[in-house]
Structure formats: C-alpha cells, structure tokens
Amino acid sequence: MRHSILVGEMAKNKITIESVSKTLGMHRNSISYKLEKGTFEVGEAVKIRDSFFPEWTIEDLFKTLPDEKGV
C-alpha cells in the first residue's frame, strides 16, 4: 500500500474522514476508500485542498510515498 501526503497531513492536523466527507457531500466509507486507493477526482482534490490545506499545491498534497518495502 502507498501512503499519500494527504493522509499524513490529515493526521497531523486532526482532520477526520467525517469532516472531509461533509465537505465533499459523500459517505465516510467513500472517503475512506478514496484515501486508501488514491482515486480522488480533480474537483474533489481541489475542494479538499481549498478547505483544509490552502498552503499546499494539489500536486504535493496528493503525492504518494512508497511504503516501508519500497513498493
């Protein structure tokens, strides 16, 4: 599994899946799935960035990092 910068920043800033789901008007399970798979649409990514992380660029916030095994 790969980990995105977004997931780390959410944890660091105590932003919950529930708050993201309310912002996007989606069920929390949909947000959880999208966080795990990294499948946000561009409009969703922009809304997340604008609402919670305006200091980040989209490219950097949604960048993924390899897991501990380098995968």
N, C-alpha and C positions, 0 to 999 in steps of 0.2 A: 504494500500500500504506500502511496505517496502522500506527503503532508503538505498542504498549502500554507503560505504565509498567512492567509486569511484566518485559518483555524487557530494558529498561534496568536494572532492579534486579537481575535475574539476572546481567547482565554485570558490574555494579558490585560485586556480592558474590561473583563467581566461582562461581555456582551453575549447574551444567551441565544440559543436557537429560537426560542419563543419570540424574542424581540425582533429577530430577523424575519421570522415567519409573519409577524404582524405587519412589518414594514412592506413585505412583498405580497401580503394577502394570500399566503399559502399555508397549508397544513405543516406543522412542525416536522412530520415524518418526511415530507417532500424536501424540506430544507436539509434535514439530516442526510438524506440520500444524496442530494446535490453536493453537500460538503464532502461526503465520502468519495464520490465519483468525480468531482470537479466539473460538473456539467451545467454551470450557470449560463443563461443566455446573456447577451451583451447588455440588454436593458436592465436585467436583474443585477448584474455586476455593477453597473453604473449607480443604480439605486442604493445598493449596499455601501459602495464607496462613499457616495454623497451623504448618506445618512449617518454613517458611523466612522469613516476613515477618510475625511476630506484631504488630509495631508499626504495620502498615498496616491500613486498613479495606479490605474487599473492593471497595467502590465505587472507591476511589482507586487501588488496586493494579491493577485490571483496566480502568482508564480508558484510552482510546486517544487518541493525539495525531495531528493531521494530518501528512502527510509535508511535505517541503520545498515542494511545489507547492500546498499548502493543500487537498488532496483528502482 
